Amino acid sequence: MPMISIKNFNTLPFDKKCDFITVFADYLAHRADDGHKYYLYHLNGYYIEVIYIPSHKRVAQIKAFNSPKGLTPYLSDVNIDALCL
């Protein structure tokens, strides 16, 4: 996997971001809110959120972040029951 920093990822053109996500990122979770679908990926130590608008049938935004605060919307869907002994 090519190492690309979050700074360099954020400077890529939209289509190249899509390529990196498709080929190299690990899918983690998804959620829906306010008519949008959000997909969370992990790549090289940071997270990428892809925002898709079904009514327009297009990706509206791709944003990379490394702050745990960005994971908050996904926490309600995390189930750790299997980890508890």
Secondary structure by P-SEA (a helix, b strand, c coil): cccccaaaaaaccaaaaaaaaacccccccccccccbbbbbbbcccbbbbbbbbcccccccbbbbbcccccccccccccccccccc
